[in-house]
Amino acid sequence: MAYFKAGKAALGLPDAEKSLELSPNDPATLDKRGSSFEALGRREEGIADFRRALSKDPNMQGSKVGLKRLGIAP
């Protein structure tokens, strides 16, 4: 998330991928990777991660907001 906040979303993707290898159903990591994908213009991948995060934890506000930004109802 530090890379994302610094405007360097692409640099954070390898960390998110490694985290998901270790814990593939972690909604927080899915949310963060979804935000990175969104920032990189990888819309469909962002949507998929936001939806997957919400399927694991329906209260993930970041994923709800991310979907809204992308024009998708959560």
PDB file of N, CA, C and O in Angstrom:
ATOM      1  N   MET A   1       0.824  -1.188   0.000  1.00  0.00           N
ATOM      2  CA  MET A   1       0.000   0.000   0.000  1.00  0.00           C
ATOM      3  C   MET A   1       0.869   1.254   0.000  1.00  0.00           C
ATOM      4  O   MET A   1       0.454   2.296  -0.506  1.00  0.00           O
ATOM      5  N   ALA A   2       2.063   1.158   0.560  1.00  0.00           N
ATOM      6  CA  ALA A   2       2.957   2.322   0.583  1.00  0.00           C
ATOM      7  C   ALA A   2       3.306   2.763  -0.831  1.00  0.00           C
ATOM      8  O   ALA A   2       3.336   3.959  -1.119  1.00  0.00           O
ATOM      9  N   TYR A   3       3.572   1.798  -1.722  1.00  0.00           N
ATOM     10  CA  TYR A   3       3.862   2.150  -3.111  1.00  0.00           C
ATOM     11  C   TYR A   3       2.658   2.827  -3.755  1.00  0.00           C
ATOM     12  O   TYR A   3       2.810   3.818  -4.469  1.00  0.00           O
ATOM     13  N   PHE A   4       1.464   2.295  -3.505  1.00  0.00           N
ATOM     14  CA  PHE A   4       0.249   2.862  -4.064  1.00  0.00           C
ATOM     15  C   PHE A   4       0.088   4.318  -3.626  1.00  0.00           C
ATOM     16  O   PHE A   4      -0.183   5.195  -4.446  1.00  0.00           O
ATOM     17  N   LYS A   5       0.255   4.563  -2.343  1.00  0.00           N
ATOM     18  CA  LYS A   5       0.101   5.911  -1.816  1.00  0.00           C
ATOM     19  C   LYS A   5       1.164   6.855  -2.349  1.00  0.00           C
ATOM     20  O   LYS A   5       0.942   8.064  -2.424  1.00  0.00           O
ATOM     21  N   ALA A   6       2.318   6.311  -2.721  1.00  0.00           N
ATOM     22  CA  ALA A   6       3.400   7.123  -3.273  1.00  0.00           C
ATOM     23  C   ALA A   6       3.237   7.321  -4.783  1.00  0.00           C
ATOM     24  O   ALA A   6       4.098   7.916  -5.431  1.00  0.00           O
ATOM     25  N   GLY A   7       2.131   6.818  -5.338  1.00  0.00           N
ATOM     26  CA  GLY A   7       1.904   6.958  -6.777  1.00  0.00           C
ATOM     27  C   GLY A   7       2.685   5.969  -7.617  1.00  0.00           C
ATOM     28  O   GLY A   7       2.895   6.193  -8.809  1.00  0.00           O
ATOM     29  N   LYS A   8       3.118   4.873  -7.003  1.00  0.00           N
ATOM     30  CA  LYS A   8       3.919   3.862  -7.694  1.00  0.00           C
ATOM     31  C   LYS A   8       3.253   2.497  -7.563  1.00  0.00           C
ATOM     32  O   LYS A   8       3.859   1.536  -7.089  1.00  0.00           O
ATOM     33  N   ALA A   9       1.994   2.434  -7.993  1.00  0.00           N
ATOM     34  CA  ALA A   9       1.185   1.221  -7.821  1.00  0.00           C
ATOM     35  C   ALA A   9       1.848  -0.017  -8.422  1.00  0.00           C
ATOM     36  O   ALA A   9       1.756  -1.105  -7.853  1.00  0.00           O
ATOM     37  N   ALA A  10       2.510   0.137  -9.556  1.00  0.00           N
ATOM     38  CA  ALA A  10       3.131  -1.017 -10.215  1.00  0.00           C
ATOM     39  C   ALA A  10       4.192  -1.678  -9.339  1.00  0.00           C
ATOM     40  O   ALA A  10       4.367  -2.896  -9.384  1.00  0.00           O
ATOM     41  N   LEU A  11       4.893  -0.884  -8.548  1.00  0.00           N
ATOM     42  CA  LEU A  11       5.947  -1.449  -7.697  1.00  0.00           C
ATOM     43  C   LEU A  11       5.379  -2.288  -6.557  1.00  0.00           C
ATOM     44  O   LEU A  11       6.075  -3.151  -6.022  1.00  0.00           O
ATOM     45  N   GLY A  12       4.126  -2.047  -6.178  1.00  0.00           N
ATOM     46  CA  GLY A  12       3.517  -2.804  -5.096  1.00  0.00           C
ATOM     47  C   GLY A  12       2.898  -4.115  -5.529  1.00  0.00           C
ATOM     48  O   GLY A  12       2.614  -4.970  -4.690  1.00  0.00           O
ATOM     49  N   LEU A  13       2.683  -4.292  -6.829  1.00  0.00           N
ATOM     50  CA  LEU A  13       2.045  -5.528  -7.296  1.00  0.00           C
ATOM     51  C   LEU A  13       2.807  -6.799  -6.920  1.00  0.00           C
ATOM     52  O   LEU A  13       2.172  -7.762  -6.489  1.00  0.00           O
ATOM     53  N   PRO A  14       4.127  -6.852  -7.059  1.00  0.00           N
ATOM     54  CA  PRO A  14       4.834  -8.083  -6.657  1.00  0.00           C
ATOM     55  C   PRO A  14       4.625  -8.429  -5.182  1.00  0.00           C
ATOM     56  O   PRO A  14       4.514  -9.603  -4.829  1.00  0.00           O
ATOM     57  N   ASP A  15       4.571  -7.414  -4.324  1.00  0.00           N
ATOM     58  CA  ASP A  15       4.332  -7.669  -2.896  1.00  0.00           C
ATOM     59  C   ASP A  15       2.938  -8.250  -2.689  1.00  0.00           C
ATOM     60  O   ASP A  15       2.761  -9.186  -1.909  1.00  0.00           O
ATOM     61  N   ALA A  16       1.947  -7.694  -3.389  1.00  0.00           N
ATOM     62  CA  ALA A  16       0.577  -8.199  -3.271  1.00  0.00           C
ATOM     63  C   ALA A  16       0.488  -9.635  -3.781  1.00  0.00           C
ATOM     64  O   ALA A  16      -0.181 -10.476  -3.180  1.00  0.00           O
ATOM     65  N   GLU A  17       1.164  -9.908  -4.890  1.00  0.00           N
ATOM     66  CA  GLU A  17       1.154 -11.268  -5.451  1.00  0.00           C
ATOM     67  C   GLU A  17       1.752 -12.258  -4.459  1.00  0.00           C
ATOM     68  O   GLU A  17       1.200 -13.339  -4.255  1.00  0.00           O
ATOM     69  N   LYS A  18       2.864 -11.904  -3.849  1.00  0.00           N
ATOM     70  CA  LYS A  18       3.511 -12.785  -2.877  1.00  0.00           C
ATOM     71  C   LYS A  18       2.598 -12.999  -1.672  1.00  0.00           C
ATOM     72  O   LYS A  18       2.465 -14.120  -1.182  1.00  0.00           O
ATOM     73  N   SER A  19       1.979 -11.942  -1.203  1.00  0.00           N
ATOM     74  CA  SER A  19       1.061 -12.048  -0.071  1.00  0.00           C
ATOM     75  C   SER A  19      -0.108 -12.970  -0.403  1.00  0.00           C
ATOM     76  O   SER A  19      -0.536 -13.758   0.441  1.00  0.00           O
ATOM     77  N   LEU A  20      -0.628 -12.876  -1.633  1.00  0.00           N
ATOM     78  CA  LEU A  20      -1.742 -13.740  -2.026  1.00  0.00           C
ATOM     79  C   LEU A  20      -1.312 -15.191  -2.228  1.00  0.00           C
ATOM     80  O   LEU A  20      -2.128 -16.103  -2.092  1.00  0.00           O
ATOM     81  N   GLU A  21      -0.041 -15.409  -2.550  1.00  0.00           N
ATOM     82  CA  GLU A  21       0.467 -16.788  -2.605  1.00  0.00           C
ATOM     83  C   GLU A  21       0.402 -17.416  -1.216  1.00  0.00           C
ATOM     84  O   GLU A  21       0.055 -18.588  -1.066  1.00  0.00           O
ATOM     85  N   LEU A  22       0.739 -16.626  -0.213  1.00  0.00           N
ATOM     86  CA  LEU A  22       0.766 -17.123   1.165  1.00  0.00           C
ATOM     87  C   LEU A  22      -0.627 -17.213   1.781  1.00  0.00           C
ATOM     88  O   LEU A  22      -0.900 -18.095   2.595  1.00  0.00           O
ATOM     89  N   SER A  23      -1.498 -16.296   1.388  1.00  0.00           N
ATOM     90  CA  SER A  23      -2.850 -16.244   1.933  1.00  0.00           C
ATOM     91  C   SER A  23      -3.811 -15.821   0.815  1.00  0.00           C
ATOM     92  O   SER A  23      -4.190 -14.653   0.723  1.00  0.00           O
ATOM     93  N   PRO A  24      -4.201 -16.780  -0.032  1.00  0.00           N
ATOM     94  CA  PRO A  24      -4.946 -16.448  -1.248  1.00  0.00           C
ATOM     95  C   PRO A  24      -6.330 -15.843  -1.047  1.00  0.00           C
ATOM     96  O   PRO A  24      -6.890 -15.276  -1.985  1.00  0.00           O
ATOM     97  N   ASN A  25      -6.882 -15.948   0.124  1.00  0.00           N
ATOM     98  CA  ASN A  25      -8.229 -15.433   0.362  1.00  0.00           C
ATOM     99  C   ASN A  25      -8.267 -14.218   1.279  1.00  0.00           C
ATOM    100  O   ASN A  25      -9.314 -13.900   1.844  1.00  0.00           O
ATOM    101  N   ASP A  26      -7.140 -13.539   1.431  1.00  0.00           N
ATOM    102  CA  ASP A  26      -7.091 -12.381   2.316  1.00  0.00           C
ATOM    103  C   ASP A  26      -7.790 -11.190   1.655  1.00  0.00           C
ATOM    104  O   ASP A  26      -7.285 -10.649   0.671  1.00  0.00           O
ATOM    105  N   PRO A  27      -8.945 -10.778   2.186  1.00  0.00           N
ATOM    106  CA  PRO A  27      -9.695  -9.705   1.539  1.00  0.00           C
ATOM    107  C   PRO A  27      -8.952  -8.367   1.516  1.00  0.00           C
ATOM    108  O   PRO A  27      -9.111  -7.592   0.572  1.00  0.00           O
ATOM    109  N   ALA A  28      -8.155  -8.091   2.529  1.00  0.00           N
ATOM    110  CA  ALA A  28      -7.425  -6.821   2.560  1.00  0.00           C
ATOM    111  C   ALA A  28      -6.399  -6.756   1.428  1.00  0.00           C
ATOM    112  O   ALA A  28      -6.245  -5.716   0.786  1.00  0.00           O
ATOM    113  N   THR A  29      -5.705  -7.856   1.187  1.00  0.00           N
ATOM    114  CA  THR A  29      -4.724  -7.877   0.109  1.00  0.00           C
ATOM    115  C   THR A  29      -5.411  -7.803  -1.247  1.00  0.00           C
ATOM    116  O   THR A  29      -4.928  -7.123  -2.153  1.00  0.00           O
ATOM    117  N   LEU A  30      -6.529  -8.493  -1.390  1.00  0.00           N
ATOM    118  CA  LEU A  30      -7.285  -8.407  -2.639  1.00  0.00           C
ATOM    119  C   LEU A  30      -7.740  -6.973  -2.888  1.00  0.00           C
ATOM    120  O   LEU A  30      -7.687  -6.485  -4.017  1.00  0.00           O
ATOM    121  N   ASP A  31      -8.183  -6.311  -1.841  1.00  0.00           N
ATOM    122  CA  ASP A  31      -8.614  -4.920  -1.950  1.00  0.00           C
ATOM    123  C   ASP A  31      -7.459  -4.031  -2.399  1.00  0.00           C
ATOM    124  O   ASP A  31      -7.615  -3.206  -3.300  1.00  0.00           O
ATOM    125  N   LYS A  32      -6.320  -4.200  -1.779  1.00  0.00           N
ATOM    126  CA  LYS A  32      -5.162  -3.369  -2.115  1.00  0.00           C
ATOM    127  C   LYS A  32      -4.683  -3.642  -3.542  1.00  0.00           C
ATOM    128  O   LYS A  32      -4.334  -2.710  -4.266  1.00  0.00           O
ATOM    129  N   ARG A  33      -4.664  -4.911  -3.947  1.00  0.00           N
ATOM    130  CA  ARG A  33      -4.254  -5.214  -5.315  1.00  0.00           C
ATOM    131  C   ARG A  33      -5.278  -4.660  -6.304  1.00  0.00           C
ATOM    132  O   ARG A  33      -4.914  -4.179  -7.377  1.00  0.00           O
ATOM    133  N   GLY A  34      -6.564  -4.729  -5.938  1.00  0.00           N
ATOM    134  CA  GLY A  34      -7.600  -4.149  -6.790  1.00  0.00           C
ATOM    135  C   GLY A  34      -7.378  -2.660  -6.993  1.00  0.00           C
ATOM    136  O   GLY A  34      -7.533  -2.152  -8.104  1.00  0.00           O
ATOM    137  N   SER A  35      -7.019  -1.963  -5.933  1.00  0.00           N
ATOM    138  CA  SER A  35      -6.732  -0.527  -6.032  1.00  0.00           C
ATOM    139  C   SER A  35      -5.521  -0.267  -6.925  1.00  0.00           C
ATOM    140  O   SER A  35      -5.506   0.688  -7.701  1.00  0.00           O
ATOM    141  N   SER A  36      -4.518  -1.116  -6.811  1.00  0.00           N
ATOM    142  CA  SER A  36      -3.339  -0.971  -7.673  1.00  0.00           C
ATOM    143  C   SER A  36      -3.706  -1.207  -9.129  1.00  0.00           C
ATOM    144  O   SER A  36      -3.297  -0.444 -10.004  1.00  0.00           O
ATOM    145  N   PHE A  37      -4.472  -2.257  -9.394  1.00  0.00           N
ATOM    146  CA  PHE A  37      -4.909  -2.514 -10.765  1.00  0.00           C
ATOM    147  C   PHE A  37      -5.704  -1.321 -11.305  1.00  0.00           C
ATOM    148  O   PHE A  37      -5.504  -0.897 -12.443  1.00  0.00           O
ATOM    149  N   GLU A  38      -6.599  -0.791 -10.484  1.00  0.00           N
ATOM    150  CA  GLU A  38      -7.398   0.362 -10.904  1.00  0.00           C
ATOM    151  C   GLU A  38      -6.485   1.534 -11.271  1.00  0.00           C
ATOM    152  O   GLU A  38      -6.669   2.165 -12.312  1.00  0.00           O
ATOM    153  N   ALA A  39      -5.510   1.821 -10.420  1.00  0.00           N
ATOM    154  CA  ALA A  39      -4.591   2.934 -10.655  1.00  0.00           C
ATOM    155  C   ALA A  39      -3.778   2.748 -11.928  1.00  0.00           C
ATOM    156  O   ALA A  39      -3.372   3.720 -12.564  1.00  0.00           O
ATOM    157  N   LEU A  40      -3.545   1.504 -12.292  1.00  0.00           N
ATOM    158  CA  LEU A  40      -2.759   1.201 -13.490  1.00  0.00           C
ATOM    159  C   LEU A  40      -3.626   1.086 -14.749  1.00  0.00           C
ATOM    160  O   LEU A  40      -3.125   0.782 -15.832  1.00  0.00           O
ATOM    161  N   GLY A  41      -4.921   1.331 -14.594  1.00  0.00           N
ATOM    162  CA  GLY A  41      -5.820   1.245 -15.747  1.00  0.00           C
ATOM    163  C   GLY A  41      -6.209  -0.174 -16.101  1.00  0.00           C
ATOM    164  O   GLY A  41      -6.735  -0.423 -17.186  1.00  0.00           O
ATOM    165  N   ARG A  42      -5.959  -1.098 -15.208  1.00  0.00           N
ATOM    166  CA  ARG A  42      -6.296  -2.510 -15.442  1.00  0.00           C
ATOM    167  C   ARG A  42      -7.660  -2.781 -14.800  1.00  0.00           C
ATOM    168  O   ARG A  42      -7.785  -3.499 -13.808  1.00  0.00           O
ATOM    169  N   ARG A  43      -8.668  -2.169 -15.417  1.00  0.00           N
ATOM    170  CA  ARG A  43     -10.023  -2.106 -14.879  1.00  0.00           C
ATOM    171  C   ARG A  43     -10.619  -3.468 -14.528  1.00  0.00           C
ATOM    172  O   ARG A  43     -11.087  -3.671 -13.408  1.00  0.00           O
ATOM    173  N   GLU A  44     -10.604  -4.383 -15.465  1.00  0.00           N
ATOM    174  CA  GLU A  44     -11.241  -5.691 -15.248  1.00  0.00           C
ATOM    175  C   GLU A  44     -10.583  -6.462 -14.113  1.00  0.00           C
ATOM    176  O   GLU A  44     -11.266  -7.134 -13.341  1.00  0.00           O
ATOM    177  N   GLU A  45      -9.270  -6.370 -14.009  1.00  0.00           N
ATOM    178  CA  GLU A  45      -8.566  -7.047 -12.920  1.00  0.00           C
ATOM    179  C   GLU A  45      -8.897  -6.397 -11.576  1.00  0.00           C
ATOM    180  O   GLU A  45      -9.036  -7.085 -10.565  1.00  0.00           O
ATOM    181  N   GLY A  46      -9.020  -5.075 -11.573  1.00  0.00           N
ATOM    182  CA  GLY A  46      -9.410  -4.375 -10.354  1.00  0.00           C
ATOM    183  C   GLY A  46     -10.805  -4.778  -9.913  1.00  0.00           C
ATOM    184  O   GLY A  46     -11.037  -5.054  -8.736  1.00  0.00           O
ATOM    185  N   ILE A  47     -11.733  -4.812 -10.860  1.00  0.00           N
ATOM    186  CA  ILE A  47     -13.103  -5.218 -10.556  1.00  0.00           C
ATOM    187  C   ILE A  47     -13.123  -6.632  -9.981  1.00  0.00           C
ATOM    188  O   ILE A  47     -13.803  -6.892  -8.988  1.00  0.00           O
ATOM    189  N   ALA A  48     -12.387  -7.533 -10.598  1.00  0.00           N
ATOM    190  CA  ALA A  48     -12.358  -8.928 -10.131  1.00  0.00           C
ATOM    191  C   ALA A  48     -11.837  -9.013  -8.696  1.00  0.00           C
ATOM    192  O   ALA A  48     -12.391  -9.741  -7.873  1.00  0.00           O
ATOM    193  N   ASP A  49     -10.768  -8.266  -8.399  1.00  0.00           N
ATOM    194  CA  ASP A  49     -10.215  -8.310  -7.035  1.00  0.00           C
ATOM    195  C   ASP A  49     -11.167  -7.674  -6.033  1.00  0.00           C
ATOM    196  O   ASP A  49     -11.341  -8.199  -4.933  1.00  0.00           O
ATOM    197  N   PHE A  50     -11.785  -6.558  -6.390  1.00  0.00           N
ATOM    198  CA  PHE A  50     -12.743  -5.936  -5.473  1.00  0.00           C
ATOM    199  C   PHE A  50     -13.902  -6.886  -5.185  1.00  0.00           C
ATOM    200  O   PHE A  50     -14.320  -7.038  -4.037  1.00  0.00           O
ATOM    201  N   ARG A  51     -14.410  -7.516  -6.222  1.00  0.00           N
ATOM    202  CA  ARG A  51     -15.524  -8.461  -6.024  1.00  0.00           C
ATOM    203  C   ARG A  51     -15.103  -9.655  -5.175  1.00  0.00           C
ATOM    204  O   ARG A  51     -15.849 -10.107  -4.307  1.00  0.00           O
ATOM    205  N   ARG A  52     -13.920 -10.152  -5.431  1.00  0.00           N
ATOM    206  CA  ARG A  52     -13.429 -11.302  -4.656  1.00  0.00           C
ATOM    207  C   ARG A  52     -13.229 -10.913  -3.193  1.00  0.00           C
ATOM    208  O   ARG A  52     -13.550 -11.688  -2.293  1.00  0.00           O
ATOM    209  N   ALA A  53     -12.695  -9.703  -2.956  1.00  0.00           N
ATOM    210  CA  ALA A  53     -12.517  -9.230  -1.580  1.00  0.00           C
ATOM    211  C   ALA A  53     -13.869  -9.150  -0.869  1.00  0.00           C
ATOM    212  O   ALA A  53     -13.995  -9.551   0.288  1.00  0.00           O
ATOM    213  N   LEU A  54     -14.875  -8.628  -1.569  1.00  0.00           N
ATOM    214  CA  LEU A  54     -16.206  -8.512  -0.970  1.00  0.00           C
ATOM    215  C   LEU A  54     -16.855  -9.870  -0.740  1.00  0.00           C
ATOM    216  O   LEU A  54     -17.659 -10.026   0.179  1.00  0.00           O
ATOM    217  N   SER A  55     -16.511 -10.855  -1.569  1.00  0.00           N
ATOM    218  CA  SER A  55     -17.071 -12.192  -1.343  1.00  0.00           C
ATOM    219  C   SER A  55     -16.492 -12.815  -0.073  1.00  0.00           C
ATOM    220  O   SER A  55     -17.138 -13.644   0.569  1.00  0.00           O
ATOM    221  N   LYS A  56     -15.281 -12.415   0.282  1.00  0.00           N
ATOM    222  CA  LYS A  56     -14.635 -12.918   1.500  1.00  0.00           C
ATOM    223  C   LYS A  56     -15.046 -12.108   2.731  1.00  0.00           C
ATOM    224  O   LYS A  56     -15.182 -12.646   3.830  1.00  0.00           O
ATOM    225  N   ASP A  57     -15.241 -10.790   2.521  1.00  0.00           N
ATOM    226  CA  ASP A  57     -15.635  -9.901   3.616  1.00  0.00           C
ATOM    227  C   ASP A  57     -16.552  -8.818   3.039  1.00  0.00           C
ATOM    228  O   ASP A  57     -16.072  -7.837   2.472  1.00  0.00           O
ATOM    229  N   PRO A  58     -17.859  -8.994   3.182  1.00  0.00           N
ATOM    230  CA  PRO A  58     -18.816  -8.042   2.616  1.00  0.00           C
ATOM    231  C   PRO A  58     -18.710  -6.622   3.171  1.00  0.00           C
ATOM    232  O   PRO A  58     -19.345  -5.707   2.647  1.00  0.00           O
ATOM    233  N   ASN A  59     -17.922  -6.431   4.215  1.00  0.00           N
ATOM    234  CA  ASN A  59     -17.772  -5.104   4.818  1.00  0.00           C
ATOM    235  C   ASN A  59     -16.535  -4.348   4.340  1.00  0.00           C
ATOM    236  O   ASN A  59     -16.209  -3.303   4.904  1.00  0.00           O
ATOM    237  N   MET A  60     -15.846  -4.838   3.330  1.00  0.00           N
ATOM    238  CA  MET A  60     -14.641  -4.176   2.821  1.00  0.00           C
ATOM    239  C   MET A  60     -15.039  -2.875   2.121  1.00  0.00           C
ATOM    240  O   MET A  60     -15.407  -2.868   0.947  1.00  0.00           O
ATOM    241  N   GLN A  61     -14.954  -1.774   2.874  1.00  0.00           N
ATOM    242  CA  GLN A  61     -15.378  -0.484   2.337  1.00  0.00           C
ATOM    243  C   GLN A  61     -14.530  -0.036   1.151  1.00  0.00           C
ATOM    244  O   GLN A  61     -15.050   0.564   0.211  1.00  0.00           O
ATOM    245  N   GLY A  62     -13.244  -0.320   1.188  1.00  0.00           N
ATOM    246  CA  GLY A  62     -12.371   0.067   0.077  1.00  0.00           C
ATOM    247  C   GLY A  62     -12.798  -0.572  -1.224  1.00  0.00           C
ATOM    248  O   GLY A  62     -12.761   0.064  -2.277  1.00  0.00           O
ATOM    249  N   SER A  63     -13.204  -1.827  -1.157  1.00  0.00           N
ATOM    250  CA  SER A  63     -13.646  -2.528  -2.362  1.00  0.00           C
ATOM    251  C   SER A  63     -14.986  -1.982  -2.852  1.00  0.00           C
ATOM    252  O   SER A  63     -15.208  -1.874  -4.058  1.00  0.00           O
ATOM    253  N   LYS A  64     -15.871  -1.642  -1.929  1.00  0.00           N
ATOM    254  CA  LYS A  64     -17.150  -1.047  -2.318  1.00  0.00           C
ATOM    255  C   LYS A  64     -16.919   0.280  -3.031  1.00  0.00           C
ATOM    256  O   LYS A  64     -17.521   0.551  -4.070  1.00  0.00           O
ATOM    257  N   VAL A  65     -16.051   1.094  -2.469  1.00  0.00           N
ATOM    258  CA  VAL A  65     -15.743   2.400  -3.062  1.00  0.00           C
ATOM    259  C   VAL A  65     -15.041   2.216  -4.401  1.00  0.00           C
ATOM    260  O   VAL A  65     -15.333   2.932  -5.359  1.00  0.00           O
ATOM    261  N   GLY A  66     -14.118   1.263  -4.474  1.00  0.00           N
ATOM    262  CA  GLY A  66     -13.423   0.996  -5.728  1.00  0.00           C
ATOM    263  C   GLY A  66     -14.383   0.605  -6.846  1.00  0.00           C
ATOM    264  O   GLY A  66     -14.258   1.082  -7.974  1.00  0.00           O
ATOM    265  N   LEU A  67     -15.328  -0.253  -6.537  1.00  0.00           N
ATOM    266  CA  LEU A  67     -16.310  -0.639  -7.544  1.00  0.00           C
ATOM    267  C   LEU A  67     -17.147   0.558  -7.980  1.00  0.00           C
ATOM    268  O   LEU A  67     -17.437   0.715  -9.165  1.00  0.00           O
ATOM    269  N   LYS A  68     -17.529   1.386  -7.044  1.00  0.00           N
ATOM    270  CA  LYS A  68     -18.305   2.582  -7.394  1.00  0.00           C
ATOM    271  C   LYS A  68     -17.510   3.508  -8.305  1.00  0.00           C
ATOM    272  O   LYS A  68     -18.051   4.057  -9.265  1.00  0.00           O
ATOM    273  N   ARG A  69     -16.219   3.680  -8.002  1.00  0.00           N
ATOM    274  CA  ARG A  69     -15.371   4.523  -8.854  1.00  0.00           C
ATOM    275  C   ARG A  69     -15.317   3.977 -10.274  1.00  0.00           C
ATOM    276  O   ARG A  69     -15.206   4.733 -11.239  1.00  0.00           O
ATOM    277  N   LEU A  70     -15.396   2.656 -10.389  1.00  0.00           N
ATOM    278  CA  LEU A  70     -15.318   2.014 -11.698  1.00  0.00           C
ATOM    279  C   LEU A  70     -16.704   1.874 -12.348  1.00  0.00           C
ATOM    280  O   LEU A  70     -16.840   1.269 -13.411  1.00  0.00           O
ATOM    281  N   GLY A  71     -17.708   2.431 -11.707  1.00  0.00           N
ATOM    282  CA  GLY A  71     -19.055   2.422 -12.276  1.00  0.00           C
ATOM    283  C   GLY A  71     -19.803   1.118 -12.107  1.00  0.00           C
ATOM    284  O   GLY A  71     -20.724   0.817 -12.865  1.00  0.00           O
ATOM    285  N   ILE A  72     -19.401   0.339 -11.100  1.00  0.00           N
ATOM    286  CA  ILE A  72     -20.028  -0.962 -10.842  1.00  0.00           C
ATOM    287  C   ILE A  72     -20.701  -0.897  -9.474  1.00  0.00           C
ATOM    288  O   ILE A  72     -20.118  -0.410  -8.505  1.00  0.00           O
ATOM    289  N   ALA A  73     -21.936  -1.396  -9.410  1.00  0.00           N
ATOM    290  CA  ALA A  73     -22.613  -1.456  -8.108  1.00  0.00           C
ATOM    291  C   ALA A  73     -22.025  -2.601  -7.299  1.00  0.00           C
ATOM    292  O   ALA A  73     -21.880  -3.715  -7.801  1.00  0.00           O
ATOM    293  N   PRO A  74     -21.683  -2.319  -6.027  1.00  0.00           N
ATOM    294  CA  PRO A  74     -21.109  -3.389  -5.187  1.00  0.00           C
ATOM    295  C   PRO A  74     -22.102  -4.488  -4.872  1.00  0.00           C
ATOM    296  O   PRO A  74     -21.762  -5.447  -4.179  1.00  0.00           O
TER     297      PRO A  74
END
